[in-house]
């Protein structure tokens, strides 16, 4: 599963709770970066980071995938 720019924006502006703590920590970091510079290049970079994480840990993120898919 790859997240879109729109889903990334919702993740970065939302307050969702995820089961995988490492994913929540990464989102906290990305939210801070995005709040300082909400430009398109930052959004694209955050999307790439999220997709790379999801690709690597997809096997243990089934529940979190369901939440992300609803965005």
C-alpha positions, 0 to 999 in steps of 0.5 A: 500500500502506498499513501497518496499526498492527500492521505499524507496531509491528513496523517500530518494534520490529524491525531490518529492513534496507531498500534505500531509505536515506531510509526507514531514516532515517525509521524510525530517527527514528520508533523513537526517538519511539516508544521514548520514548512507546509510546502509541496516539496515537504509533503512529497518528502513526507509521503516518500518517508511514510511509503518507505516505512510502510513498505518495510514494515507492512507485515506487522502493520495490518491494523494500521493499514486499515486505519490509513486506508480510511483516510 
